[in-house]
Amino acid sequence: MAYYVYILKCSDASLYTGYTNNLEKRVKTHNESKKGAKYTRSRRPVRLVYFERFKTLSSALKKECKIKSLTQKQKIELIKSNLKTT
């Protein structure tokens, strides 16, 4: 099973970081369901701007924690650097 760490850009330009084992379903949930994170429910629509795939939940959670500790500027740089490599 694969795990994903992702960053969403919200309608107010804020960034939300999370993890999941089903990226497409989770982004859809953030945009359409009451089960989406409370933070994103009031900032819809959200758009996926970054993700990384991991083999283990542990490695995904470590990366999520690392990303959450970054400043907004550093997160934007991470997103930009990912765009250059894809």
Contacts in CASP RR format, 6 or more apart in sequence:
PFRMAT RR
TARGET T0000
AUTHOR 0000-0000-0000
METHOD contacts of the structure
MODEL  1
MAYYVYILKCSDASLYTGYTNNLEKRVKTHNESKKGAKYTRSRRPVRLVY
FERFKTLSSALKKECKIKSLTQKQKIELIKSNLKTT
1 21 0 8 1.000
2 21 0 8 1.000
2 53 0 8 1.000
2 54 0 8 1.000
2 55 0 8 1.000
3 19 0 8 1.000
3 20 0 8 1.000
3 21 0 8 1.000
3 53 0 8 1.000
3 54 0 8 1.000
3 55 0 8 1.000
3 56 0 8 1.000
3 57 0 8 1.000
3 59 0 8 1.000
3 60 0 8 1.000
4 19 0 8 1.000
4 20 0 8 1.000
4 21 0 8 1.000
4 23 0 8 1.000
4 26 0 8 1.000
4 51 0 8 1.000
4 52 0 8 1.000
4 53 0 8 1.000
4 54 0 8 1.000
4 60 0 8 1.000
5 17 0 8 1.000
5 18 0 8 1.000
5 19 0 8 1.000
5 51 0 8 1.000
5 52 0 8 1.000
5 54 0 8 1.000
5 60 0 8 1.000
5 63 0 8 1.000
5 64 0 8 1.000
5 67 0 8 1.000
6 17 0 8 1.000
6 18 0 8 1.000
6 19 0 8 1.000
6 20 0 8 1.000
6 23 0 8 1.000
6 26 0 8 1.000
6 27 0 8 1.000
6 48 0 8 1.000
6 50 0 8 1.000
6 51 0 8 1.000
6 52 0 8 1.000
7 15 0 8 1.000
7 16 0 8 1.000
7 17 0 8 1.000
7 18 0 8 1.000
7 48 0 8 1.000
7 49 0 8 1.000
7 50 0 8 1.000
7 51 0 8 1.000
7 67 0 8 1.000
7 75 0 8 1.000
7 78 0 8 1.000
7 79 0 8 1.000
8 15 0 8 1.000
8 16 0 8 1.000
8 17 0 8 1.000
8 27 0 8 1.000
8 30 0 8 1.000
8 40 0 8 1.000
8 46 0 8 1.000
8 47 0 8 1.000
8 48 0 8 1.000
8 49 0 8 1.000
9 15 0 8 1.000
9 46 0 8 1.000
9 47 0 8 1.000
9 49 0 8 1.000
10 16 0 8 1.000
10 39 0 8 1.000
10 40 0 8 1.000
10 43 0 8 1.000
10 44 0 8 1.000
10 46 0 8 1.000
11 43 0 8 1.000
11 44 0 8 1.000
11 45 0 8 1.000
11 46 0 8 1.000
12 43 0 8 1.000
14 43 0 8 1.000
15 49 0 8 1.000
15 72 0 8 1.000
15 75 0 8 1.000
15 76 0 8 1.000
16 30 0 8 1.000
16 37 0 8 1.000
16 39 0 8 1.000
16 40 0 8 1.000
16 43 0 8 1.000
16 46 0 8 1.000
17 64 0 8 1.000
17 67 0 8 1.000
17 68 0 8 1.000
17 75 0 8 1.000
18 64 0 8 1.000
19 57 0 8 1.000
19 60 0 8 1.000
19 61 0 8 1.000
19 64 0 8 1.000
20 26 0 8 1.000
21 57 0 8 1.000
23 48 0 8 1.000
23 51 0 8 1.000
27 46 0 8 1.000
27 48 0 8 1.000
29 35 0 8 1.000
29 36 0 8 1.000
30 36 0 8 1.000
30 37 0 8 1.000
30 40 0 8 1.000
30 44 0 8 1.000
30 46 0 8 1.000
31 40 0 8 1.000
31 44 0 8 1.000
31 45 0 8 1.000
31 46 0 8 1.000
34 41 0 8 1.000
40 46 0 8 1.000
49 79 0 8 1.000
50 78 0 8 1.000
50 79 0 8 1.000
50 82 0 8 1.000
52 60 0 8 1.000
52 63 0 8 1.000
54 60 0 8 1.000
54 63 0 8 1.000
67 75 0 8 1.000
67 78 0 8 1.000
70 78 0 8 1.000
END
